[in-house]
Amino acid sequence: MESFRIIHGPNLNLLGKRKPDVYGKLTLNEINRKIRDFAESKGVSVEIIQSNYEGDIIDAIQKSGGGSGVILNPGGFTHSSVAIRDAVESIDAPVIEVHLSNIYSREPFRHKSLIAPVCVGQISGLGYHGYILALEYFINKNVKVHH
């Protein structure tokens, strides 16, 4: 069975409470349930991780090395973490960067992603649907890493 890793970054554990006008009203558990239900309906498995710590996110990325694909929401680390970028660039598994909000319609410092250039794609602004679309893409495409 194909397996995919979903990595939620910092502050995503506060979904449903933190800025629901920006991030939506669903909690992280509700989003994870939607991801798991979709994966199950497609006959694939997902491992879902959330961490507020950069090192834990890097470890999770590195452990994804030979996997089918990684869906990464690096949260605020998107704009600041060269270390997470380097981890994404160092693995053989393809990575899609996902953001619940449209980072390009927000504060100017959020417009630059250090992570996106080493990913196969980025989905921004579609709420939890971004995770579903990324998973659907991996399931339906034979993705190659483009580092």
TAVEN-V780190 format. One record per residue. N is the residue number from 1. RES is the residue in one letter. BURIAL is 1 if it has 9 or more other ideal C-beta (glycine too) atoms within 8 Angstrom, else 0. Layout:
BEGIN
n->N res->RES burial->BURIAL
n->N res->RES burial->BURIAL
END
This chain:
BEGIN
n->1 res->M burial->0
n->2 res->E burial->0
n->3 res->S burial->1
n->4 res->F burial->1
n->5 res->R burial->1
n->6 res->I burial->1
n->7 res->I burial->1
n->8 res->H burial->1
n->9 res->G burial->1
n->10 res->P burial->1
n->11 res->N burial->1
n->12 res->L burial->1
n->13 res->N burial->0
n->14 res->L burial->0
n->15 res->L burial->1
n->16 res->G burial->1
n->17 res->K burial->0
n->18 res->R burial->0
n->19 res->K burial->0
n->20 res->P burial->1
n->21 res->D burial->0
n->22 res->V burial->0
n->23 res->Y burial->0
n->24 res->G burial->1
n->25 res->K burial->0
n->26 res->L burial->1
n->27 res->T burial->0
n->28 res->L burial->1
n->29 res->N burial->0
n->30 res->E burial->1
n->31 res->I burial->1
n->32 res->N burial->1
n->33 res->R burial->0
n->34 res->K burial->1
n->35 res->I burial->1
n->36 res->R burial->1
n->37 res->D burial->0
n->38 res->F burial->1
n->39 res->A burial->1
n->40 res->E burial->0
n->41 res->S burial->0
n->42 res->K burial->1
n->43 res->G burial->0
n->44 res->V burial->1
n->45 res->S burial->0
n->46 res->V burial->1
n->47 res->E burial->0
n->48 res->I burial->1
n->49 res->I burial->1
n->50 res->Q burial->1
n->51 res->S burial->1
n->52 res->N burial->0
n->53 res->Y burial->0
n->54 res->E burial->1
n->55 res->G burial->0
n->56 res->D burial->1
n->57 res->I burial->1
n->58 res->I burial->1
n->59 res->D burial->0
n->60 res->A burial->1
n->61 res->I burial->1
n->62 res->Q burial->1
n->63 res->K burial->0
n->64 res->S burial->1
n->65 res->G burial->0
n->66 res->G burial->0
n->67 res->G burial->1
n->68 res->S burial->0
n->69 res->G burial->1
n->70 res->V burial->1
n->71 res->I burial->1
n->72 res->L burial->1
n->73 res->N burial->1
n->74 res->P burial->1
n->75 res->G burial->1
n->76 res->G burial->1
n->77 res->F burial->1
n->78 res->T burial->1
n->79 res->H burial->1
n->80 res->S burial->0
n->81 res->S burial->1
n->82 res->V burial->0
n->83 res->A burial->0
n->84 res->I burial->1
n->85 res->R burial->1
n->86 res->D burial->0
n->87 res->A burial->1
n->88 res->V burial->1
n->89 res->E burial->0
n->90 res->S burial->0
n->91 res->I burial->1
n->92 res->D burial->0
n->93 res->A burial->1
n->94 res->P burial->1
n->95 res->V burial->1
n->96 res->I burial->1
n->97 res->E burial->1
n->98 res->V burial->1
n->99 res->H burial->1
n->100 res->L burial->1
n->101 res->S burial->1
n->102 res->N burial->0
n->103 res->I burial->1
n->104 res->Y burial->0
n->105 res->S burial->0
n->106 res->R burial->1
n->107 res->E burial->0
n->108 res->P burial->0
n->109 res->F burial->0
n->110 res->R burial->1
n->111 res->H burial->0
n->112 res->K burial->0
n->113 res->S burial->1
n->114 res->L burial->1
n->115 res->I burial->1
n->116 res->A burial->1
n->117 res->P burial->0
n->118 res->V burial->1
n->119 res->C burial->1
n->120 res->V burial->0
n->121 res->G burial->0
n->122 res->Q burial->1
n->123 res->I burial->1
n->124 res->S burial->1
n->125 res->G burial->1
n->126 res->L burial->0
n->127 res->G burial->0
n->128 res->Y burial->1
n->129 res->H burial->0
n->130 res->G burial->1
n->131 res->Y burial->1
n->132 res->I burial->1
n->133 res->L burial->1
n->134 res->A burial->1
n->135 res->L burial->1
n->136 res->E burial->1
n->137 res->Y burial->1
n->138 res->F burial->1
n->139 res->I burial->1
n->140 res->N burial->0
n->141 res->K burial->0
n->142 res->N burial->0
n->143 res->V burial->1
n->144 res->K burial->0
n->145 res->V burial->1
n->146 res->H burial->0
n->147 res->H burial->0
END
